């Protein structure tokens, strides 16, 4: 869990992820067609959750840690671009918030140079002898993450508001009624707080 990936392992991982991203992109592109495997936001989030969990399990130790950051940036950017392409309903709110919470915990573990425990869904501390040789995210990486998350949450909020105005079901009202408003307002707060501390 703590050892860096070998070149062969890294290549296999990248090839696997490239294939999965291509598959998701193809299914997403035809999401309005009956044959799509990702016709709903919930189905899309399940597919992306699997990639998120796999990405976070890349060891944080150098040089694999840099790969993990790069892959997580790719996943975050892809999801934030794709999610507004769906027309959500009230049942999508809880899965979306759960997915954002997992992403938040994932980014926090990366910023804290922690390994990822897929069972608990939390970061775990590295052994002391590895902490000193594990490179933290660069300033460029931290800037990219901050910009992506700020822009992304703003776009998601606009997306929900736009859909609420267009549809009979008022999603913003549903979010408030179901007690999700505070959770959405606090989405990714762990990561953003940590970025300000670094």
WOWO-V128053 format. One line per field, one symbol per residue. ss: DSSP state (~ for helix, > for strand, _ for the rest). phi: phi as a letter, one per 40 degrees, with the letter a starting at -180 (. if undefined). burial: b if it has 24 or more other ideal C-beta (glycine too) atoms within 12 Angstrom, else e. Layout:
ss: ???
phi: ???
burial: ???
This chain:
ss: ______~~~~~~~~~~~~~~~~~~~~~~~___________~~~~~~~~~~~~~~~~_______~~~~~~~~~~~~~~~~~~~~________~~~~~~~~~~~~~~~~~~~~___>>>____>>>___~~~~_______~~~~~~~~~~~~~~~~~~~~~~~~~~~~____~~~~~~~___~~~~~___~~~~~~~~~_
phi: .bcccccccccccccccdcccccccccccbcccccccbcbccccccccccccccccccdcccccdcccccccccccccccccdcccccbdccccccccccccccccccccccfbcbbcccgbcbccddccccbbccdcdcccccccccccccccccccccccccccccccccccccccgcccccccdgcccccccccc
burial: ebebbeeeeeeebeeebeebbeebbebbeebeeeeeebebbbebbebbbbbbbbbbbbbbbbebbbbbbbbbbbbbbbbbebbbbbebebebbebbbebbbbbbbbbbbbbbbbbbeeeeeebbebeeebeeebebbeeebbebbbebbeebbeebbebbeebbeeeeeebbebbeeeebeeebeebbbbbbebbeee
